[in-house]
Structures are given as C-alpha cells and as structure tokens.
Amino acid sequence: MSNTSNRFIQTAAVISALVITAALAMTLPDARAEKRTATVFTGIVEGTALAGYDAVAYFSEGKPVAGSPDFTLHHAGATWRFASAANRDSFAASPDKFAPQYGGHCAWAVGQGYTAKGDPKAWRIVDGKLYLNYDQKVQRTWEADIPGNIGKADRNWPKISTN
C-alpha cells in the first residue's frame, strides 16, 4: 500500500472515531441536568421558595399561607418556609407531593416554551399537583384549557429545565 493510501485510511479512521465520539456524547445524559432540574425558582434575590408561602398549606388550608422563618427547610436549592413544624415535617417526608410543578415557574409560560416567575397568589391544584402562574390574568388564560396547557408544559419542561 502507498503512503497516500495509508494516510487516507488513518484520516478516515480518525474522522470516524471523532464522529462516533460526538454521537455518543450527544446521546448520553447530561450529568448536570439532574442538578438543574432539581432547583426551584426563588426569584432574583430572596432565595426563598414560593416567596415564603407554605407549600403544604395550599393543600391543607386551600389557600396561600405565609410561612414563618421559625419553620424552614432547605430543599432543591431553596429555603422553604412553613406555618408550622407539622407542615415542615410533611414537606420533608414528601417534597414532590407539595412542591409546585415546573420548579415554581409560571405553568402557562412553560407551556409556551419559556420560563417566567410564578406568583404564589396565582395558583391552582390540579390532580394533586400545585401549579403557579405569573399573575391572575395569566392564570385565567391558563385555566381556559388546563389539560391542554399542562400537557404542553409537561412536554416543554424537560427541554426548558436543562437549558
């Protein structure tokens, strides 16, 4: 075999190896994705989930109730406040049951393919899950087609949450 043929074969082998490596890298899960999707929107500065409202109270009281700095828990990159030790303990035992969907971002915005802050006073529980929206006006828009909007948001969230 000539030097030119050997060089061609070596170059082709290197390019093939690079293409295979790139393809594998794109199909492997991003190790950072779990950390990013596990965080909760807390606003720009405060670092407190749900702007300090008690996540459990939405379910037990049927309304937003201010949490107390006396009953806190650190979870998913945020400090959560609760109105009582019992609520804090309930959340600690099952945070996914009480935490808002889409990391506390506006459910309607996630359905549209982007994120926006969720307002703890613009909320609704659907099928045992807490959803927040940007404000009352957006909440009414979202409520016009709750199943459709949740479906869109559920499909978009994996892409949005890992960006």
Backbone as JSON, one array per atom type, in Angstrom:
{
  "sequence": "MSNTSNRFIQTAAVISALVITAALAMTLPDARAEKRTATVFTGIVEGTALAGYDAVAYFSEGKPVAGSPDFTLHHAGATWRFASAANRDSFAASPDKFAPQYGGHCAWAVGQGYTAKGDPKAWRIVDGKLYLNYDQKVQRTWEADIPGNIGKADRNWPKISTN",
  "N": [[0.84, -1.18, 0.0], [0.44, 2.29, -0.66], [1.94, 5.34, 0.65], [0.11, 7.42, 0.47], [-2.34, 6.07, 0.43], [-2.25, 4.87, 2.97], [-2.26, 7.18, 4.59], [-4.77, 8.23, 3.92], [-6.46, 6.2, 4.92], [-5.8, 6.33, 7.66], [-6.63, 8.95, 8.24], [-9.37, 8.73, 7.67], [-10.07, 6.89, 9.65], [-9.59, 8.37, 11.99], [-11.42, 10.48, 11.66], [-13.81, 9.0, 11.67], [-13.74, 7.99, 14.28], [-13.96, 10.39, 15.74], [-16.51, 11.26, 14.92], [-18.12, 9.18, 15.93], [-17.57, 9.44, 18.67], [-18.59, 12.03, 19.12], [-21.3, 11.56, 18.52], [-22.0, 9.73, 20.53], [-21.57, 11.35, 22.77], [-23.61, 13.19, 22.49], [-25.84, 11.63, 22.95], [-25.67, 10.65, 25.51], [-26.82, 11.15, 28.86], [-26.86, 14.39, 30.3], [-24.83, 15.07, 32.94], [-25.15, 17.25, 34.54], [-27.8, 17.89, 34.33], [-29.62, 16.78, 36.21], [-29.08, 18.25, 38.54], [-29.77, 20.83, 37.67], [-32.52, 20.55, 37.06], [-33.49, 20.0, 39.52], [-33.62, 22.28, 40.99], [-35.4, 25.06, 42.41], [-37.37, 27.81, 41.43], [-36.72, 30.86, 42.87], [-36.95, 33.54, 42.71], [-35.22, 36.61, 42.0], [-33.49, 37.57, 43.99], [-34.16, 36.8, 46.7], [-34.08, 33.96, 47.44], [-35.87, 32.28, 48.66], [-38.25, 29.79, 48.47], [-41.44, 29.9, 46.87], [-41.88, 32.54, 47.57], [-41.84, 32.65, 50.31], [-44.23, 31.54, 51.15], [-46.18, 28.86, 52.56], [-45.86, 25.71, 51.3], [-47.29, 23.37, 51.89], [-49.63, 24.29, 53.0], [-51.26, 25.12, 50.88], [-52.5, 22.79, 50.16], [-53.6, 21.79, 52.58], [-54.96, 23.96, 53.74], [-56.14, 25.18, 51.62], [-55.43, 27.58, 50.54], [-53.02, 30.26, 50.0], [-50.67, 30.55, 52.57], [-48.72, 32.46, 54.68], [-45.42, 31.51, 55.39], [-43.26, 30.86, 58.21], [-40.19, 32.21, 59.44], [-39.32, 30.67, 61.5], [-39.86, 28.04, 60.96], [-38.31, 26.31, 58.83], [-36.85, 24.77, 55.88], [-34.28, 23.43, 53.93], [-34.29, 22.71, 50.59], [-33.82, 21.45, 47.33], [-32.19, 23.56, 46.42], [-33.28, 25.82, 47.55], [-34.68, 27.8, 50.23], [-37.33, 26.84, 52.17], [-40.3, 27.95, 53.68], [-42.57, 27.42, 56.39], [-45.81, 27.32, 57.93], [-46.04, 25.91, 60.23], [-44.43, 23.46, 62.37], [-45.39, 20.93, 61.86], [-46.28, 21.11, 59.2], [-43.84, 21.61, 57.95], [-42.56, 19.19, 58.49], [-44.22, 17.41, 57.1], [-43.73, 18.23, 54.48], [-40.98, 17.66, 54.31], [-41.05, 14.9, 54.42], [-42.22, 14.24, 52.01], [-41.47, 15.9, 49.59], [-41.97, 16.17, 46.8], [-44.67, 15.85, 46.59], [-45.74, 18.23, 47.47], [-44.32, 20.45, 46.44], [-44.32, 23.08, 44.0], [-45.18, 22.56, 40.55], [-42.92, 22.46, 37.74], [-40.74, 23.66, 38.92], [-41.69, 25.89, 40.24], [-42.03, 27.86, 38.4], [-43.99, 29.86, 36.11], [-46.76, 28.15, 34.98], [-48.19, 28.49, 32.59], [-46.37, 29.91, 30.97], [-44.28, 28.02, 30.73], [-45.64, 26.16, 29.22], [-45.72, 27.56, 26.87], [-43.15, 27.49, 26.11], [-41.07, 28.8, 27.44], [-39.63, 30.29, 30.44], [-41.07, 31.97, 33.25], [-41.55, 33.95, 36.16], [-43.35, 32.46, 38.86], [-46.3, 33.35, 40.55], [-47.1, 33.12, 43.88], [-49.69, 33.7, 44.64], [-51.24, 33.29, 42.47], [-52.5, 30.57, 41.71], [-53.24, 27.02, 41.47], [-54.51, 23.84, 42.32], [-54.3, 20.86, 40.65], [-55.28, 17.66, 40.01], [-53.92, 16.84, 42.33], [-51.55, 18.27, 42.22], [-49.56, 21.2, 42.53], [-49.81, 24.2, 40.79], [-48.39, 27.18, 39.6], [-48.9, 30.5, 38.33], [-48.03, 33.42, 36.37], [-49.5, 35.79, 37.02], [-52.82, 36.88, 38.02], [-54.26, 37.39, 35.66], [-52.88, 35.89, 33.68], [-53.3, 33.47, 34.87], [-56.07, 33.1, 34.47], [-56.08, 32.83, 31.68], [-54.59, 30.47, 31.43], [-56.31, 28.72, 32.76], [-58.35, 28.42, 30.93], [-57.86, 26.25, 29.33], [-56.92, 23.92, 30.92], [-56.08, 21.08, 30.91], [-54.87, 20.92, 28.34], [-52.92, 22.94, 28.51], [-51.33, 22.03, 30.63], [-50.42, 19.65, 29.49], [-48.85, 20.64, 27.34], [-46.93, 22.07, 28.8], [-45.79, 20.02, 30.32], [-44.54, 18.58, 28.28], [-42.71, 20.49, 27.37], [-41.13, 21.15, 29.61], [-38.89, 19.33, 30.24], [-37.01, 20.1, 28.27], [-36.74, 22.87, 28.66], [-35.93, 23.07, 31.33], [-33.36, 22.11, 31.34], [-31.81, 23.89, 30.01]],
  "CA": [[0.0, 0.0, 0.0], [1.25, 3.51, -0.76], [1.83, 6.29, 1.76], [-1.13, 8.17, 0.29], [-3.43, 5.19, 0.86], [-2.16, 4.76, 4.43], [-2.7, 8.46, 5.17], [-6.21, 8.3, 3.72], [-7.08, 5.26, 5.87], [-5.62, 6.89, 9.01], [-7.5, 10.13, 8.35], [-10.75, 8.23, 7.73], [-10.24, 6.27, 10.96], [-9.65, 9.45, 12.98], [-12.7, 11.16, 11.48], [-14.85, 8.07, 12.14], [-13.68, 7.96, 15.75], [-14.49, 11.66, 16.21], [-17.96, 11.26, 14.69], [-18.72, 8.25, 16.89], [-17.46, 10.07, 19.99], [-19.56, 13.14, 19.18], [-22.65, 10.98, 18.57], [-22.19, 9.19, 21.88], [-21.65, 12.46, 23.72], [-24.93, 13.82, 22.37], [-26.9, 10.74, 23.42], [-25.53, 10.38, 26.94], [-27.47, 12.19, 29.66], [-26.0, 15.43, 30.85], [-24.71, 14.85, 34.39], [-25.59, 18.46, 35.23], [-29.24, 18.08, 34.17], [-30.32, 16.48, 37.45], [-28.91, 19.38, 39.44], [-30.54, 21.97, 37.16], [-33.95, 20.32, 37.15], [-33.85, 19.84, 40.92], [-33.7, 23.56, 41.66], [-36.69, 25.71, 42.44], [-37.31, 29.24, 41.2], [-36.91, 31.59, 44.12], [-36.89, 34.97, 42.44], [-33.89, 37.06, 41.65], [-32.61, 37.81, 45.13], [-34.5, 36.31, 48.03], [-33.65, 32.6, 47.73], [-36.91, 31.58, 49.41], [-39.26, 29.21, 47.59], [-42.82, 30.38, 46.98], [-41.85, 33.87, 48.21], [-42.06, 32.48, 51.74], [-45.51, 30.9, 51.47], [-46.11, 27.46, 52.99], [-46.3, 24.83, 50.21], [-48.24, 22.39, 52.4], [-50.9, 24.97, 53.3], [-52.11, 25.13, 49.69], [-53.25, 21.53, 50.17], [-54.33, 21.6, 53.82], [-55.82, 25.12, 54.04], [-56.8, 25.6, 50.4], [-55.08, 28.97, 50.24], [-51.64, 30.58, 50.37], [-50.47, 30.97, 53.96], [-47.33, 32.87, 54.86], [-44.59, 30.67, 56.23], [-42.53, 31.54, 59.27], [-38.75, 31.93, 59.47], [-39.08, 29.71, 62.57], [-40.06, 26.69, 60.44], [-37.72, 26.31, 57.48], [-36.2, 23.56, 55.38], [-33.55, 23.66, 52.68], [-34.58, 21.64, 49.63], [-33.74, 21.78, 45.89], [-31.54, 24.84, 46.2], [-34.06, 26.94, 48.09], [-35.18, 27.73, 51.6], [-38.79, 26.78, 52.21], [-40.88, 28.35, 54.96], [-43.82, 26.74, 56.7], [-46.58, 27.94, 59.01], [-45.93, 25.09, 61.44], [-43.47, 22.36, 62.33], [-46.08, 19.79, 61.24], [-46.23, 21.31, 57.74], [-42.44, 21.41, 57.55], [-42.27, 17.75, 58.54], [-44.95, 16.79, 56.0], [-42.99, 18.54, 53.26], [-39.71, 16.93, 54.36], [-41.33, 13.48, 54.16], [-42.66, 14.03, 50.62], [-41.42, 17.22, 48.93], [-42.56, 16.16, 45.45], [-46.13, 15.93, 46.74], [-46.16, 19.59, 47.79], [-43.59, 21.48, 45.69], [-45.01, 23.45, 42.77], [-44.7, 21.99, 39.3], [-42.01, 23.25, 36.9], [-39.82, 24.41, 39.77], [-42.31, 27.13, 40.7], [-42.19, 28.81, 37.29], [-45.34, 30.04, 35.58], [-47.16, 26.98, 34.2], [-48.56, 28.9, 31.24], [-45.14, 30.24, 30.24], [-43.6, 26.76, 30.4], [-46.4, 25.6, 28.11], [-45.38, 28.33, 25.67], [-41.77, 27.2, 25.74], [-40.1, 29.63, 28.15], [-39.94, 30.39, 31.86], [-41.38, 33.25, 33.88], [-41.77, 33.73, 37.59], [-44.69, 32.06, 39.3], [-46.81, 34.14, 41.67], [-47.75, 32.22, 44.84], [-51.11, 34.03, 44.8], [-51.92, 32.86, 41.24], [-52.22, 29.14, 41.86], [-54.34, 26.06, 41.41], [-54.14, 22.43, 42.48], [-54.95, 20.01, 39.65], [-54.87, 16.25, 40.18], [-52.98, 16.72, 43.44], [-50.29, 18.98, 41.95], [-49.66, 22.65, 42.65], [-49.34, 24.97, 39.64], [-48.37, 28.63, 39.76], [-48.85, 31.28, 37.1], [-47.37, 34.73, 36.5], [-50.41, 36.67, 37.74], [-54.22, 36.44, 37.9], [-54.67, 37.45, 34.25], [-52.31, 34.71, 33.04], [-53.99, 32.33, 35.48], [-57.35, 32.92, 33.76], [-55.76, 32.31, 30.35], [-54.18, 29.08, 31.63], [-57.48, 27.95, 33.18], [-59.24, 28.21, 29.79], [-57.58, 24.89, 28.82], [-55.98, 23.36, 31.88], [-55.41, 19.85, 30.45], [-54.01, 21.23, 27.19], [-51.77, 23.73, 28.95], [-50.46, 21.14, 31.41], [-49.78, 18.75, 28.53], [-47.78, 21.37, 26.64], [-45.87, 22.37, 29.77], [-45.1, 18.76, 30.64], [-43.65, 18.25, 27.15], [-41.64, 21.5, 27.26], [-40.31, 21.28, 30.81], [-37.56, 18.69, 30.19], [-36.1, 20.89, 27.43], [-36.54, 24.18, 29.27], [-35.24, 22.95, 32.62], [-31.95, 21.75, 31.18], [-31.09, 24.95, 29.27]],
  "C": [[0.89, 1.24, 0.0], [1.05, 4.37, 0.48], [0.53, 7.08, 1.68], [-2.32, 7.34, 0.76], [-3.44, 5.04, 2.37], [-2.66, 6.03, 5.11], [-4.21, 8.6, 5.06], [-6.93, 7.41, 4.73], [-6.97, 5.8, 7.29], [-6.53, 8.08, 9.23], [-8.95, 9.69, 8.47], [-11.04, 7.61, 9.09], [-10.39, 7.33, 12.05], [-11.0, 10.17, 12.87], [-13.84, 10.28, 11.97], [-14.9, 8.04, 13.66], [-14.26, 9.24, 16.33], [-16.01, 11.73, 16.05], [-18.66, 10.35, 15.69], [-18.68, 8.85, 18.3], [-18.47, 11.2, 20.14], [-20.98, 12.6, 19.29], [-22.95, 10.41, 19.95], [-22.36, 10.3, 22.89], [-23.02, 13.12, 23.67], [-26.04, 12.94, 22.91], [-26.81, 10.43, 24.9], [-26.22, 11.48, 27.73], [-26.44, 13.15, 30.21], [-25.97, 15.27, 32.37], [-25.18, 16.07, 35.17], [-27.09, 18.63, 35.19], [-29.99, 17.82, 35.46], [-30.23, 17.65, 38.41], [-29.76, 20.56, 38.98], [-32.03, 21.74, 37.34], [-34.41, 20.21, 38.61], [-33.99, 21.18, 41.63], [-35.08, 24.17, 41.51], [-36.5, 27.2, 42.23], [-37.61, 29.96, 42.5], [-36.96, 33.09, 43.91], [-35.45, 35.36, 42.22], [-32.98, 37.15, 42.86], [-32.92, 36.94, 46.34], [-34.07, 34.89, 48.37], [-34.65, 31.77, 48.52], [-37.97, 31.08, 48.44], [-40.63, 29.78, 47.89], [-42.92, 31.73, 47.7], [-42.17, 33.78, 49.7], [-43.39, 31.86, 52.13], [-45.29, 29.41, 51.76], [-46.69, 26.56, 51.9], [-47.38, 23.84, 50.68], [-49.61, 23.03, 52.62], [-51.81, 25.06, 52.08], [-53.03, 23.9, 49.69], [-54.12, 21.4, 51.42], [-55.31, 22.73, 54.13], [-56.59, 25.58, 52.8], [-56.53, 27.04, 50.03], [-53.6, 29.19, 50.55], [-51.58, 31.09, 51.81], [-48.99, 31.3, 54.11], [-46.61, 31.89, 55.79], [-43.83, 31.52, 57.23], [-41.03, 31.23, 59.16], [-38.39, 30.95, 60.59], [-39.19, 28.26, 62.1], [-39.57, 26.64, 58.99], [-37.09, 24.97, 57.17], [-35.48, 23.94, 54.1], [-33.77, 22.45, 51.78], [-34.48, 22.2, 48.21], [-33.19, 23.18, 45.65], [-32.27, 26.04, 46.75], [-34.38, 26.71, 49.56], [-36.7, 27.8, 51.54], [-39.24, 27.17, 53.6], [-42.24, 27.7, 55.14], [-44.5, 27.44, 57.87], [-46.46, 27.17, 60.32], [-44.85, 24.03, 61.26], [-44.1, 21.14, 61.65], [-46.05, 19.91, 59.72], [-44.81, 21.11, 57.21], [-42.12, 19.92, 57.49], [-43.0, 16.99, 57.42], [-44.21, 17.01, 54.68], [-41.69, 17.74, 53.2], [-39.92, 15.45, 54.01], [-41.67, 13.23, 52.7], [-42.65, 15.35, 49.85], [-42.06, 17.24, 47.55], [-44.08, 16.25, 45.49], [-46.59, 17.38, 46.88], [-45.49, 20.68, 46.95], [-44.35, 21.81, 44.41], [-44.36, 22.8, 41.54], [-43.78, 22.98, 38.59], [-41.11, 24.16, 37.75], [-40.37, 25.73, 40.27], [-42.42, 28.2, 39.63], [-43.65, 28.84, 36.85], [-45.68, 28.86, 34.66], [-47.53, 27.35, 32.76], [-47.32, 29.2, 30.4], [-44.39, 28.98, 29.83], [-44.32, 26.09, 29.24], [-46.12, 26.3, 26.79], [-43.92, 28.16, 25.26], [-40.72, 28.07, 26.4], [-40.46, 29.66, 29.64], [-40.25, 31.84, 32.25], [-41.66, 32.94, 35.34], [-43.21, 33.28, 37.85], [-45.07, 32.89, 40.51], [-47.53, 33.2, 42.63], [-49.23, 32.52, 45.08], [-51.92, 33.72, 43.54], [-51.66, 31.37, 41.1], [-53.48, 28.3, 41.66], [-53.76, 24.67, 41.62], [-54.98, 21.64, 41.48], [-54.39, 18.6, 39.81], [-53.78, 16.1, 41.24], [-51.64, 17.41, 43.23], [-50.53, 20.48, 41.96], [-49.04, 23.32, 41.43], [-49.42, 26.45, 39.96], [-48.4, 29.28, 38.38], [-48.33, 32.67, 37.41], [-48.21, 35.72, 37.31], [-51.84, 36.17, 37.49], [-54.7, 36.44, 36.46], [-54.14, 36.22, 33.5], [-52.98, 33.45, 33.59], [-55.31, 32.05, 34.76], [-57.12, 32.36, 32.36], [-55.41, 30.83, 30.45], [-55.39, 28.21, 31.95], [-58.46, 27.69, 32.03], [-59.04, 26.83, 29.17], [-56.54, 24.23, 29.71], [-55.32, 22.07, 31.37], [-54.45, 20.1, 29.28], [-52.76, 21.97, 27.6], [-50.8, 22.9, 29.8], [-49.72, 20.19, 30.48], [-48.63, 19.41, 27.8], [-46.62, 21.64, 27.59], [-45.09, 21.12, 30.14], [-44.14, 18.35, 29.53], [-42.48, 19.23, 27.06], [-40.67, 21.49, 28.43], [-38.96, 20.56, 30.73], [-36.55, 19.48, 29.35], [-35.75, 22.21, 28.1], [-35.67, 24.07, 30.53], [-33.77, 22.59, 32.49], [-31.17, 22.79, 30.38], [-30.29, 25.8, 30.2]]
}
